Amino acid sequence: MVASGGPAEAASDGQARDSFRVVDRRGRQRFLASSTKPPVIHSGRTYPAEQRQGPEGTYLIFNDGDGNEKGGIVAASTTSSISLDYANAQAITIAALWQGTRGAAGMRIHGMPDPSLPIEQVPRTPDRIQLLHTTHEGTFLALNDSQGRPRIRLAIDGDDNPSIEVLNAQGQVVSRLPS
């Protein structure tokens, strides 16, 4: 792999650069470090940065051998995240956010869409598993059905009270421990 030219190249003249891009011998991007929200590269197409989820911040983007984005790391002033991707959508997101003395950290595992769909046709993928801790509300684990609806929730609230809830498809609690 070689570093690409232009503004992505490490500067030998002492000039600051906004990004650093590594491409393979075929010219395909394999890694990008950028101080601004970069475009998305997938299936030989480049999508504008405005279509990328996430805040303005520092981005480290990982691409497969075909140049398709497969995950990344984002660091912003009040949040940071790591994501790993399916063929055409996010698969796992791990994130932390904070403001003053309050914060949260969590992980979302998303359902996998039809991998043959181009990314502009991929419907919103539901969260299948959500794990969350907040400094003021406690810790939660939700196991969701194929529509993204919580069906089992495990929780320890901000006062350290544990609970387990089983929900029906309409979100109504059908069983709870402690009762």
Secondary structure, DSSP 8 states (H G I E B T S, - for coil): -EE-SGGGS--SSS---SEEEEE-TTS-EEEEEESS---EEETTEEE-GGGS-S-SSEEEEEE-TTS-EEEEEEE-SSEEEEEEE-SSSEEEEEEEEEETTEEEEEEEEE----TTS-GGG-----EEEEEEEETTTEEEEEEE-TTS-EEEEEEEETTS-EEEEEE-TTS-EEEEE--
